[in-house]
Amino acid sequence: MSRAVWLVRAEALPLGRKLAAALDAQLYQPWLDDGASGREQFRAAFHLHSHWILIMASGIAVRYLDGLPQSKYSDPAVVVMDEAARFAIPLLSGHEGGANALAYEAARLTGAVPAITTATEAVKPLTLGIGCRRGKSAEAIELAVRQALAGRPLSDVREAATIDLKADEAGLLEFCRRHALPLRVIAREDVAARGWTGAPSDWVRQNVGVDGVCEPCALIASPRGRLIVPKTAVDGVTVAVVEDRVEWLA
């Protein structure tokens, strides 16, 4: 797997360098080449990498990609991000090519919101909110998750969500990897600002600085959803389950 980050402006260099370093990706700065235009350079490099992050406006990305895509089974994965790292949008080869997974990875690194639009993910109705004490194993997290799901399959889960302080929790990352679950990371400030009214946890308030983790994270990740399983605590792991509501489509 070969990854690359493409910039169109020098102002995006800090973000580009951060992503390139974290993702072991090649960083392209087309303005350094006085020959071909940026679009011509991109067309020449497009098939050299399997995964791309384009830091540019989506309209520019569409023009860059014009005429290049051939098949969702062979095209490189393409994610578009704005320079402020507010959104990570899989634009090409989202499910089959891995752009959805790359968008979640880029979002976890930057605090962006992954904007996933593929139908394969959209039909999964559940979002998990997960909190855990430091060092909890993937097995401990899975035990708590399955207890909270109460028999519903993990294949019904679209994503897991946690607070940014747990973004690098090894057991949580391993659990998500084993089950191919994307991990949405919610900023602590957003959790605090949501105005969650559940029963606060003294331990979480003292150690994390917010009243709770699993319930508000799940509700932020699925803003139209309803909480169907409140916080379930199992041996230092907390899980909440939110289910999407679709009545707005009627």
C-alpha positions in Angstrom: 0.0 0.0 0.0 1.5 3.3 -1.2 0.1 6.5 0.2 0.4 10.1 -0.9 -0.7 13.6 0.2 -1.2 16.2 -2.5 -1.2 19.9 -1.7 -2.2 22.9 -3.9 -1.0 25.7 -1.6 2.0 26.1 0.6 -0.4 27.3 3.4 -1.4 23.6 3.8 2.2 22.4 4.4 1.8 22.0 8.2 -1.3 19.7 7.7 0.3 17.9 4.8 3.5 17.2 6.7 1.6 15.9 9.7 -0.5 13.5 7.6 2.5 12.4 5.5 4.6 11.6 8.6 1.8 9.8 10.4 0.6 7.8 7.4 4.1 7.1 5.9 3.0 8.9 2.8 4.8 10.8 0.1 4.1 14.5 0.2 3.7 16.3 -3.1 4.3 20.1 -3.4 3.6 20.8 -7.1 4.6 24.5 -6.9 8.2 23.4 -6.5 8.2 22.2 -10.1 8.4 25.1 -12.6 7.5 22.8 -15.5 4.2 21.1 -15.8 1.0 22.4 -14.2 -0.2 20.9 -10.9 -3.0 19.1 -12.6 -0.6 17.6 -15.2 1.8 16.5 -12.4 -1.1 14.9 -10.6 -2.2 13.0 -13.7 1.3 11.6 -14.1 1.4 10.5 -10.4 -2.1 9.3 -9.9 -1.5 5.6 -10.5 1.8 5.5 -8.6 -0.1 5.3 -5.3 -3.0 3.2 -4.0 -4.2 5.9 -1.5 -4.4 9.6 -1.9 -5.3 12.5 0.4 -5.9 15.7 -1.6 -5.8 18.8 0.5 -7.9 21.1 -1.6 -11.5 22.2 -2.3 -13.7 19.4 -3.6 -14.3 21.3 -6.8 -10.6 21.4 -7.5 -10.3 17.7 -6.7 -13.1 16.8 -9.2 -11.3 18.7 -11.9 -8.0 17.0 -11.0 -9.7 13.6 -11.3 -11.5 14.3 -14.5 -10.9 11.4 -16.9 -8.8 9.4 -14.5 -11.2 7.0 -12.7 -11.8 3.6 -14.5 -13.2 1.2 -11.9 -14.0 1.1 -8.3 -12.2 -2.2 -8.1 -8.9 -0.8 -9.4 -8.9 3.0 -8.9 -6.8 4.4 -6.1 -8.6 5.5 -3.0 -9.0 9.3 -2.8 -9.9 11.4 0.2 -10.4 15.2 0.0 -9.6 17.4 3.1 -10.0 21.1 3.5 -6.9 23.0 4.7 -8.5 23.6 8.1 -8.9 19.8 8.5 -12.6 20.1 9.3 -13.8 17.3 7.0 -12.3 14.2 5.4 -14.4 13.1 2.4 -13.9 9.8 0.6 -14.4 10.9 -3.1 -13.2 7.8 -5.0 -13.1 4.0 -4.1 -14.7 4.5 -0.7 -15.6 1.0 0.2 -13.7 -1.3 -2.1 -10.5 0.8 -2.4 -10.3 1.8 1.2 -11.0 5.6 1.0 -13.5 5.3 3.8 -11.0 3.7 6.1 -8.4 6.3 5.1 -10.9 9.1 5.8 -11.4 7.8 9.3 -7.7 7.4 9.9 -7.0 11.0 8.7 -9.9 12.2 10.9 -8.5 10.4 13.9 -5.2 12.2 13.3 -6.5 15.7 12.8 -9.9 15.9 14.5 -11.8 16.2 11.2 -15.3 14.8 10.7 -15.3 11.8 8.3 -18.1 12.3 5.7 -18.9 8.8 4.6 -21.6 8.5 1.9 -21.4 4.9 0.6 -24.5 2.8 0.9 -22.6 -0.2 2.4 -22.0 1.9 5.5 -25.2 3.9 5.5 -27.4 0.8 6.0 -25.7 -0.1 9.3 -27.9 1.5 12.0 -25.8 1.3 15.2 -23.1 3.5 16.6 -21.1 2.5 19.6 -19.7 4.9 22.2 -16.8 3.4 24.0 -14.8 4.6 27.0 -12.2 2.6 28.9 -9.6 2.8 31.6 -6.0 2.9 30.4 -4.6 -0.4 29.2 -7.8 -2.4 28.7 -7.4 -5.2 26.3 -9.2 -5.8 23.0 -10.8 -8.8 24.6 -12.1 -6.8 27.6 -13.6 -4.2 25.2 -15.2 -6.8 23.1 -16.8 -8.5 26.1 -18.3 -5.1 27.1 -19.5 -4.4 23.6 -21.2 -7.7 23.1 -22.9 -7.4 26.5 -24.2 -3.9 25.4 -25.4 -5.2 22.0 -27.3 -8.0 23.8 -27.3 -10.4 20.8 -27.3 -7.9 18.0 -24.4 -8.6 15.6 -21.4 -6.4 15.2 -22.2 -6.3 11.5 -25.0 -3.9 12.5 -22.4 -1.4 13.8 -21.4 1.4 11.5 -18.7 2.9 13.7 -17.3 3.2 17.2 -16.8 6.6 18.8 -14.6 7.7 21.7 -13.0 10.8 23.2 -9.7 12.2 21.8 -7.8 11.2 24.9 -8.5 7.5 23.9 -7.5 8.0 20.3 -4.3 5.9 20.7 -5.7 3.4 23.2 -4.1 0.1 22.0 -6.8 -2.2 23.1 -9.5 -0.1 21.5 -7.6 0.2 18.3 -7.1 -3.5 18.2 -10.7 -4.3 18.8 -11.7 -2.0 16.0 -9.1 -3.5 13.7 -10.3 -7.1 14.4 -13.8 -6.2 13.4 -13.1 -3.7 10.7 -14.8 -1.0 12.6 -13.9 2.6 11.9 -13.1 4.7 15.0 -14.5 8.2 15.3 -12.6 10.4 17.7 -14.6 13.2 19.3 -12.8 16.2 20.8 -13.0 16.6 24.5 -14.3 20.2 24.0 -17.2 18.9 21.8 -18.1 16.3 24.5 -18.1 19.0 27.1 -20.1 21.4 25.0 -22.8 18.9 24.1 -24.7 19.5 27.3 -25.2 15.8 28.0 -27.6 15.2 30.9 -26.8 11.6 31.8 -25.6 10.6 35.3 -22.1 12.0 35.6 -19.1 9.8 36.5 -16.9 11.2 39.2 -13.9 9.1 38.0 -14.4 10.4 34.4 -14.8 14.0 35.6 -11.5 13.7 37.7 -9.5 11.9 35.0 -10.9 13.1 31.7 -12.5 16.4 32.6 -16.0 15.7 31.3 -19.1 14.1 32.9 -19.1 11.1 30.6 -17.6 9.5 27.5 -19.5 6.7 25.9 -23.0 8.2 25.7 -22.1 11.7 24.5 -19.6 10.3 22.0 -22.1 8.0 20.5 -24.8 10.7 20.3 -22.3 13.2 18.7 -21.3 10.6 16.1 -24.9 9.8 15.3 -26.7 13.2 15.8 -30.1 11.9 14.5 -29.9 8.7 16.5 -31.5 7.7 19.8 -29.9 6.2 22.7 -31.1 2.6 22.9 -28.6 1.2 25.4 -27.4 3.7 28.1 -24.0 3.4 29.6 -23.1 -0.2 30.3 -20.0 -0.7 32.5 -18.1 -4.0 32.5 -14.7 -4.2 34.3 -13.4 -0.7 33.4 -15.0 -0.5 30.0 -18.2 1.6 29.3 -20.3 1.2 26.2 -23.4 3.0 24.9 -25.4 2.1 21.8 -27.2 4.6 19.6 -29.5 3.6 16.7 -30.2 5.8 13.7 -33.7 7.2 13.2 -34.9 7.1 9.6 -38.4 8.5 10.0 -37.2 11.8 8.5 -37.0 10.0 5.2 -40.8 9.3 5.2 
